[in-house]
């Protein structure tokens, strides 16, 4: 398998770090892959810059920082403006279609989906946007099974939040399936 390098970026409070942790943990615990995850925050906990790097591979991983991601996730315009030049040519650029406006050329396969709009229309709570994004990434990469992420959600979240997070995860997978058609 090819080494898969993710760079999750957005602002504090969007849950980019949580979604990165869940992806890496699902790969390591349930899929038998090696995974590393690291994170950094801006000066403010909410609203400041947030970044998380995830590397998943079937070989040992010796350096945890992502320099040139195969998959760049940008949930804010600032994140896109900061990281757009780092994407590996031909990689995937995953953005919220309403929150990130891009220039005409980025050497990447674009996955522009209405995460925020879809979450608000179908679930009504923006707090699960990150889990919706995670559902899209699971469907896009095939690195982990959606059942593995569902199991982690049941383990890590309070039972009162299980249904809403599982609904958001499925919504993200459905958004990508509809995008591919």
C-alpha positions as CSV (number, residue, x, y, z in Angstrom):
1,X,0.0,0.0,0.0
2,X,1.1,3.6,-0.6
3,X,1.8,5.7,2.4
4,X,-1.2,8.0,2.9
5,X,-0.4,11.5,4.4
6,X,-3.3,13.6,5.6
7,X,-3.2,17.3,6.6
8,X,-6.4,18.3,8.4
9,X,-6.7,22.1,8.7
10,X,-9.3,24.6,9.9
11,X,-10.0,26.6,12.9
12,X,-10.2,25.7,16.6
13,X,-13.7,24.4,17.5
14,X,-14.3,22.7,14.1
15,X,-13.1,19.3,15.4
16,X,-10.4,18.8,12.8
17,X,-8.1,17.3,15.5
18,X,-10.8,14.9,16.8
19,X,-11.5,13.6,13.3
20,X,-7.8,13.1,12.7
21,X,-7.5,11.2,15.9
22,X,-10.4,9.0,15.1
23,X,-9.1,8.2,11.6
24,X,-5.6,7.3,12.9
25,X,-6.9,5.2,15.8
26,X,-9.3,3.3,13.6
27,X,-6.4,2.5,11.2
28,X,-4.2,1.3,14.0
29,X,-6.7,-0.5,16.2
30,X,-9.0,-2.1,13.7
31,X,-7.3,-2.3,10.4
32,X,-3.8,-3.5,11.5
33,X,-2.0,-0.5,9.9
34,X,0.6,1.8,11.4
35,X,-0.7,5.3,12.1
36,X,0.7,8.4,13.6
37,X,-1.1,11.6,14.4
38,X,0.2,15.0,15.6
39,X,-1.5,18.3,16.0
40,X,-0.9,22.0,16.5
41,X,-3.1,24.9,17.5
42,X,-3.0,28.6,17.0
43,X,-2.9,31.1,19.9
44,X,-6.7,30.9,20.5
45,X,-8.4,27.6,21.4
46,X,-11.6,28.5,19.5
47,X,-11.3,30.4,16.2
48,X,-7.5,30.1,16.0
49,X,-5.7,27.9,13.4
50,X,-5.8,24.2,14.0
51,X,-3.8,21.5,12.1
52,X,-3.5,17.8,12.5
53,X,-1.2,15.5,10.5
54,X,-2.0,11.8,10.1
55,X,0.1,9.2,8.3
56,X,-1.2,5.7,7.7
57,X,0.9,3.0,6.2
58,X,1.5,-0.7,6.3
59,X,5.3,-0.1,7.0
60,X,7.0,1.6,10.0
61,X,6.6,5.3,10.1
62,X,9.7,7.2,11.3
63,X,8.7,10.8,10.9
64,X,5.3,12.0,12.1
65,X,5.0,15.4,10.3
66,X,3.3,15.7,7.0
67,X,5.2,17.8,4.6
68,X,3.4,17.0,1.3
69,X,0.0,15.5,1.9
70,X,-1.8,13.1,-0.4
71,X,-5.0,14.4,1.1
72,X,-5.3,18.0,2.2
73,X,-8.5,18.9,4.1
74,X,-9.2,22.7,4.5
75,X,-12.3,23.8,6.4
76,X,-11.5,27.5,6.3
77,X,-10.3,29.9,3.7
78,X,-7.3,30.8,5.9
79,X,-6.4,27.1,6.0
80,X,-6.6,26.8,2.3
81,X,-4.5,29.9,1.7
82,X,-1.9,28.6,4.1
83,X,-1.6,25.0,2.9
84,X,-2.7,24.8,-0.7
85,X,0.9,24.8,-2.0
86,X,1.8,21.7,0.1
87,X,-0.4,19.2,-1.6
88,X,1.3,16.4,-3.5
89,X,0.6,16.8,-7.2
90,X,-2.5,14.7,-8.1
91,X,-3.5,14.3,-4.5
92,X,-6.9,15.1,-3.1
93,X,-8.1,18.5,-1.9
94,X,-11.1,18.2,0.3
95,X,-13.0,21.4,1.2
96,X,-16.3,22.7,2.3
97,X,-17.8,24.1,-0.9
98,X,-19.4,27.1,0.9
99,X,-16.5,28.0,3.2
100,X,-13.5,27.8,0.9
101,X,-13.2,29.6,-2.4
102,X,-10.3,28.5,-4.5
103,X,-8.3,30.0,-7.4
104,X,-8.7,28.4,-10.8
105,X,-5.7,26.1,-10.5
106,X,-4.6,23.7,-7.8
107,X,-2.8,20.5,-9.0
108,X,-5.2,18.2,-7.1
109,X,-8.3,16.2,-7.5
110,X,-10.9,18.4,-5.9
111,X,-13.6,17.1,-3.6
112,X,-15.7,20.2,-2.8
113,X,-18.8,19.2,-0.8
114,X,-21.4,21.2,1.2
115,X,-20.5,19.8,4.6
116,X,-21.8,22.6,6.7
117,X,-25.0,23.1,4.7
118,X,-25.7,19.4,4.6
119,X,-25.1,19.0,8.3
120,X,-27.4,21.9,9.1
121,X,-30.2,20.8,6.8
122,X,-30.1,17.1,7.8
123,X,-28.9,17.1,11.4
124,X,-29.3,20.7,12.6
125,X,-26.1,20.9,14.7
126,X,-22.8,22.1,13.3
127,X,-20.8,20.4,16.0
128,X,-20.8,17.1,13.9
129,X,-19.4,18.7,10.8
130,X,-16.0,17.0,11.6
131,X,-17.6,13.6,11.8
132,X,-19.4,14.2,8.5
133,X,-16.0,15.0,7.0
134,X,-14.6,11.8,8.5
135,X,-17.3,9.8,6.7
136,X,-16.3,11.4,3.4
137,X,-12.6,10.5,4.1
138,X,-13.4,6.9,5.0
139,X,-15.4,6.6,1.7
140,X,-12.7,8.4,-0.3
141,X,-9.7,6.4,0.8
142,X,-11.0,3.0,1.8
143,X,-8.2,2.8,4.4
144,X,-10.5,2.0,7.3
145,X,-14.0,0.5,7.4
146,X,-16.8,2.7,8.4
147,X,-17.7,0.1,11.0
148,X,-14.3,0.7,12.7
149,X,-15.1,4.4,13.0
150,X,-18.6,3.6,14.3
151,X,-17.1,1.4,17.0
152,X,-14.7,4.2,18.1
153,X,-17.6,6.7,18.2
154,X,-19.5,4.3,20.5
155,X,-16.4,3.9,22.7
156,X,-15.2,7.5,22.9
157,X,-18.4,9.6,22.9
158,X,-21.1,9.8,25.5
159,X,-24.1,7.6,24.6
160,X,-26.3,10.6,24.2
161,X,-24.2,11.7,21.2
162,X,-23.9,8.3,19.5
163,X,-26.9,8.7,17.2
164,X,-26.0,12.2,16.0
165,X,-22.4,11.3,15.3
166,X,-23.3,8.0,13.5
167,X,-25.8,10.0,11.4
168,X,-23.1,12.5,10.5
169,X,-20.6,9.8,9.6
170,X,-23.1,8.2,7.2
171,X,-24.0,11.6,5.8
172,X,-20.4,12.2,4.9
173,X,-20.1,8.9,3.1
174,X,-23.4,9.6,1.2
175,X,-22.2,13.1,0.2
176,X,-19.1,11.6,-1.5
177,X,-21.1,8.9,-3.2
178,X,-23.5,11.5,-4.6
179,X,-20.5,13.6,-5.7
180,X,-18.9,10.7,-7.6
181,X,-22.1,10.2,-9.7
